[in-house]
Amino acid sequence: MEIAMLVFFVLLLIASVTGLTADSHDSADWKPTDGGRRAV
């Protein structure tokens, strides 16, 4: 079970670093996005 959690968090980290995670609606009105991905 611990290995599965570690793999999940590593995949989440990789997706975040590569820009594959979508912006939340918290700051969507002032951060530019391109189809949900950060434009910058």
N, CA, C and O of each residue as an XYZ file, in Angstrom:
160
protein
N       0.825     -1.202      0.000
C       0.000      0.000      0.000
C       0.861      1.255      0.000
O       0.540      2.231     -0.678
N       1.959      1.233      0.761
C       2.834      2.398      0.812
C       3.456      2.687     -0.543
O       3.632      3.844     -0.924
N       3.785      1.628     -1.265
C       4.386      1.812     -2.591
C       3.379      2.444     -3.543
O       3.748      3.295     -4.353
N       2.122      2.044     -3.460
C       1.091      2.621     -4.317
C       0.919      4.114     -4.039
O       0.758      4.903     -4.970
N       0.951      4.500     -2.774
C       0.837      5.923     -2.430
C       2.051      6.695     -2.927
O       1.912      7.807     -3.437
N       3.225      6.124     -2.785
C       4.436      6.782     -3.254
C       4.399      6.967     -4.764
O       4.748      8.037     -5.263
N       3.982      5.944     -5.495
C       3.864      6.038     -6.950
C       2.851      7.105     -7.336
O       3.090      7.872     -8.268
N       1.720      7.165     -6.632
C       0.699      8.179     -6.911
C       1.261      9.584     -6.745
O       1.072     10.438     -7.610
N       1.950      9.823     -5.638
C       2.482     11.165     -5.389
C       3.602     11.526     -6.358
O       3.734     12.688     -6.740
N       4.399     10.562     -6.755
C       5.445     10.827     -7.738
C       4.819     11.176     -9.083
O       5.270     12.106     -9.751
N       3.788     10.444     -9.487
C       3.103     10.770    -10.741
C       2.442     12.138    -10.681
O       2.446     12.876    -11.667
N       1.878     12.477     -9.538
C       1.269     13.790     -9.358
C       2.331     14.886     -9.442
O       2.094     15.935    -10.042
N       3.480     14.651     -8.855
C       4.571     15.612     -8.917
C       5.050     15.809    -10.352
O       5.279     16.940    -10.780
N       5.202     14.726    -11.090
C       5.631     14.816    -12.479
C       4.611     15.576    -13.315
O       4.984     16.416    -14.133
N       3.334     15.290    -13.120
C       2.287     15.992    -13.858
C       2.277     17.475    -13.514
O       2.055     18.312    -14.390
N       2.510     17.803    -12.277
C       2.528     19.201    -11.854
C       3.712     19.944    -12.459
O       3.562     21.066    -12.944
N       4.866     19.332    -12.432
C       6.075     19.972    -12.958
C       5.976     20.170    -14.472
O       6.444     21.183    -14.993
N       5.383     19.231    -15.169
C       5.283     19.338    -16.625
C       4.103     20.181    -17.069
O       3.913     20.377    -18.269
N       3.306     20.686    -16.140
C       2.208     21.583    -16.496
C       0.935     20.880    -16.921
O       0.082     21.495    -17.560
N       0.785     19.620    -16.586
C      -0.402     18.871    -17.001
C      -1.574     19.016    -16.039
O      -2.670     18.528    -16.314
N      -1.349     19.677    -14.925
C      -2.435     19.863    -13.967
C      -3.201     21.142    -14.306
O      -2.596     22.145    -14.683
N      -4.496     21.110    -14.177
C      -5.334     22.268    -14.500
C      -5.370     23.239    -13.333
O      -5.257     22.839    -12.174
N      -5.527     24.505    -13.642
C      -5.669     25.516    -12.596
C      -6.995     25.332    -11.877
O      -7.989     24.929    -12.480
N      -7.003     25.628    -10.594
C      -8.261     25.638     -9.855
C      -8.979     26.954    -10.138
O      -8.411     27.844    -10.772
N     -10.188     27.081     -9.688
C     -10.962     28.306     -9.922
C     -10.606     29.402     -8.922
O     -11.153     30.502     -8.997
N      -9.704     29.123     -7.992
C      -9.333     30.119     -6.989
C      -8.717     31.358     -7.617
O      -9.027     32.482     -7.221
N      -7.848     31.153     -8.592
C      -7.146     32.292     -9.183
C      -7.275     32.305    -10.701
O      -6.461     32.924    -11.386
N      -8.277     31.637    -11.224
C      -8.431     31.530    -12.671
C      -8.754     32.869    -13.322
O      -8.574     33.031    -14.529
N      -9.231     33.832    -12.528
C      -9.595     35.109    -13.127
C      -8.384     36.008    -13.369
O      -8.501     36.991    -14.101
N      -7.238     35.710    -12.785
C      -6.084     36.572    -13.009
C      -4.845     35.840    -13.501
O      -3.870     36.489    -13.881
N      -4.848     34.511    -13.508
C      -3.723     33.771    -14.076
C      -4.096     33.312    -15.486
O      -5.127     32.666    -15.671
N      -3.278     33.635    -16.471
C      -3.605     33.230    -17.831
C      -3.536     31.715    -18.020
O      -2.601     31.066    -17.552
N      -4.521     31.165    -18.699
C      -4.529     29.737    -18.998
C      -4.780     29.523    -20.483
O      -5.304     30.394    -21.178
N      -4.398     28.358    -20.945
C      -4.624     27.962    -22.330
C      -5.300     26.595    -22.290
O      -4.630     25.563    -22.258
N      -6.611     26.596    -22.293
C      -7.350     25.345    -22.221
C      -7.197     24.647    -20.882
O      -7.203     23.417    -20.824
N      -7.060     25.411    -19.801
C      -6.904     24.826    -18.482
C      -5.469     24.662    -18.041
O      -5.202     24.414    -16.865
N      -4.531     24.801    -18.986
C      -3.114     24.708    -18.636
C      -2.532     26.108    -18.506
O      -2.979     27.036    -19.180
N      -1.560     26.254    -17.660
C      -0.964     27.562    -17.454
C      -0.251     28.021    -18.718
O       0.523     27.272    -19.315
N      -0.516     29.249    -19.115
C       0.060     29.785    -20.343
C       1.495     30.259    -20.132
O       2.265     30.353    -21.088
N       1.852     30.553    -18.903
C       3.188     31.106    -18.650
C       4.176     30.019    -18.346
O       5.350     30.300    -18.107
